[in-house]
């Protein structure tokens, strides 16, 4: 793990919610570290975003939204068995000067994060700020709150 991120993920003004840690428990230590480091990185740029922690079928996802509605989210960080994505809800409309955004749908684009070094890349805050600007949202928007959701049915988790 990148030394700075291991410490910084716990020093963000909001420690990881207990439910997020519970939902991430089946994942490898590496994936959990990347998920928490990415959360810290998002909250450094967008410190008051409401977090929707979602125990979904295919992933454990955190949606960062200026409201309490997940549908208004600027970005999301789904944890999968081997990586975590940094997804942009309106990523198709974002400027992508580095050509790093992946996706072919009408709106969502993402970047795969496999290590804390990926999370520490210099472009991350720029893309987060661009997403906020595109949505017309101030970087200090949000209530700093938490919503927890669980999808019904079996979950696909690492074994």
Buried (B, 14 or more C-beta within 10 A) or exposed (E): BBEEBBEBBEEBEBEBBEBBBEBBEBBEEBBBBBBBBBBBBBBBBBBBBBBBBBBBEEBBBBBBBBBEEBEBBBBBBBBBBEBBBBBBBBBBBBEBEEEBBBBEEEEBBBBBBEBBEBBBBEEBBBBBEBBBBBBEBEBEBBEEBBBBEEEEEEBEBEE
